[in-house]
Every structure is written in C-alpha cells, then in structure tokens.
C-alpha cells in the first residue's frame, strides 16, 4: 500500500467506536474523500489536533479496504 500526501480541510467528523474517527476531507486534487483516523480520540494521540473540524493541513494517507477508502497515517 502506497502512502499519498494530500492537502485538505476537514469538513466533518464523526466518532467510530471508542477511539477512532471517520472524517470527510475536501482536497484540491482528489475532491471529497472519507478517511478513518485510528486512535485519533485518545488523549495523547498525535492525530488529535489535525483531525478536528475545519482544520487545514497536510495529511499522509494510504488506501484502506473496500469499505474504507483511505486511512490516516500522519498529519503535519
């Protein structure tokens, strides 16, 4: 699975399970995508600040399974 670096703004976030988030991100090249940020709701997570609503940033994502198009790897 290849990592892809995208720039975008988080349009919506919803909680999944205990510690995960499902995000909708608007990107200039790809358009609107859905991503899963595993562990983003943990108190000491590195993804915590970069996955809040209306946050603009550079995201490193990789292709997920058939049901989940993209998964987060890292935010800058």
C-alpha positions as semicolon CSV with decimal commas, in nm:
position;residue;x (nm);y (nm);z (nm)
1;X;0,000;0,000;0,000
2;X;0,145;0,330;-0,108
3;X;0,124;0,637;0,108
4;X;-0,022;0,950;-0,050
5;X;0,037;1,304;0,073
6;X;-0,268;1,529;0,041
7;X;-0,359;1,882;0,147
8;X;-0,713;1,943;0,260
9;X;-0,964;2,075;0,508
10;X;-1,172;1,857;0,741
11;X;-1,540;1,916;0,664
12;X;-1,696;1,673;0,909
13;X;-1,600;1,429;1,181
14;X;-1,792;1,150;1,348
15;X;-1,697;0,910;1,623
16;X;-1,640;0,544;1,544
17;X;-1,604;0,301;1,829
18;X;-1,412;0,404;2,138
19;X;-1,107;0,582;1,994
20;X;-1,149;0,621;1,616
21;X;-1,289;0,897;1,393
22;X;-1,443;0,898;1,047
23;X;-1,355;1,218;0,862
24;X;-1,467;1,385;0,541
25;X;-1,187;1,590;0,383
26;X;-1,207;1,830;0,089
27;X;-0,888;1,823;-0,119
28;X;-0,798;2,036;-0,423
29;X;-0,677;1,743;-0,636
30;X;-0,882;1,441;-0,531
31;X;-1,205;1,610;-0,423
32;X;-1,410;1,499;-0,123
33;X;-1,279;1,182;0,043
34;X;-1,366;0,980;0,352
35;X;-1,089;0,875;0,589
36;X;-1,060;0,677;0,908
37;X;-0,824;0,805;1,176
38;X;-0,748;0,511;1,404
39;X;-0,686;0,617;1,765
40;X;-0,749;0,987;1,696
41;X;-0,967;1,030;2,007
42;X;-0,704;0,905;2,251
43;X;-0,585;1,182;2,487
44;X;-0,218;1,162;2,382
45;X;-0,274;1,090;2,013
46;X;-0,062;1,269;1,752
47;X;-0,371;1,284;1,529
48;X;-0,587;1,464;1,785
49;X;-0,528;1,825;1,673
50;X;-0,506;1,759;1,300
51;X;-0,839;1,577;1,279
52;X;-1,067;1,842;1,428
53;X;-1,337;2,005;1,217
54;X;-1,226;2,287;0,981
55;X;-0,859;2,204;1,035
56;X;-0,647;2,262;0,723
57;X;-0,336;2,052;0,694
58;X;-0,113;1,812;0,508
59;X;-0,217;1,452;0,561
60;X;-0,038;1,128;0,484
61;X;-0,299;0,866;0,395
62;X;-0,297;0,518;0,246
63;X;-0,559;0,312;0,070
64;X;-0,781;0,116;0,302
65;X;-1,014;-0,173;0,238
66;X;-1,314;-0,177;0,008
67;X;-1,548;-0,025;0,269
68;X;-1,299;0,237;0,394
69;X;-1,134;0,423;0,104
70;X;-0,849;0,589;0,298
71;X;-0,684;0,558;0,638
72;X;-0,469;0,818;0,813
73;X;-0,105;0,758;0,874
74;X;0,018;1,100;0,990
75;X;-0,068;1,473;0,991
76;X;0,158;1,777;0,959
